[in-house]
Amino acid sequence: MKHSILIRFFVAILLTAGPLAGMAAAHNHDHNGHDHNGCDHPDLEIEVHHGQLELHGHRIAHHHDFYQFVDVNGGDWVTQHEGTTWPGIGADHNTLTPNSTVDLVITGGLMYWDGASAAGFEPASGGTHMTLRANALSDLYYIYGDSDEQVLEDFIEVGGGGGIHIHPIWQLFGNSDPADGAYYIDLRVEADGFDPSNVQGVMFHKGMSHHDYDAAIHLMQHEHNDHHHHPPIPEPTGLALLGLGLAPLLKKRRR
């Protein structure tokens, strides 16, 4: 009898694993007819899932050149590749409310890693900072190592078809030439009528090899998960199955 109860309990655990695994893979689903994991460009992508905004940047690690600060005009360090600034920010048609706006939220300061320090990423110092603007004529925002959260209100304009495609200007400054290494900031997006998005880390670099850039990506992901990870919550079906497995044990204890 004891063995029978234990078998039932473990079967319930195994059945619960399916819904939990599905939750873990939820961000790999194809929303609005576009698979962000399979896209061939390094844009940040906004999607909507059950009324909540989602911000994705899965292709960042595969586009070393697009996220590199390059000197385009004698000291103007911009993430420009083939004449276009990166990353862009996009959303498929019919994703958002037509002719509305989206706030871009920078959730903290600019982080820096020299590619060798065992301390990992630390707040940028010595006057090093980034600037961000939606286009050459829009407001300019500054991101230092000790910057607090900034809400860039109405930063993104949604088109009449409910989609987005913009290429903001991301620029790096220092007291002299900025130091070589990896830089990252954390972003989320907010819009009326939707729950705020997840926090998405965005990695840039200056003068790093592909190998060192890959190492920086892995380090950023590790630190980002430590700061923003939340354990998955089982779906109702999973909880019900788990309850079925526990019920005989609880009944026996009452006896």
FENMOQUI-V681333 format. One record per helix or strand. SS is the DSSP state (h for helix, s for strand). FROM is the first residue (numbers start at 1). TO is the last residue. If there is no record, write none. Layout:
# FENMOQUI-V681333
((SS;FROM;TO) (SS;FROM;TO))
This chain:
# FENMOQUI-V681333
((h;2;24) (h;26;28) (s;31;31) (s;34;34) (h;36;38) (s;44;49) (s;52;56) (h;60;62) (s;68;68) (s;70;71) (s;77;78) (s;80;81) (s;84;85) (s;89;91) (s;101;106) (s;111;113) (s;122;123) (s;129;133) (s;141;144) (s;150;157) (s;164;166) (s;169;173) (s;181;190) (s;195;195) (s;200;206) (h;210;228) (h;236;254))
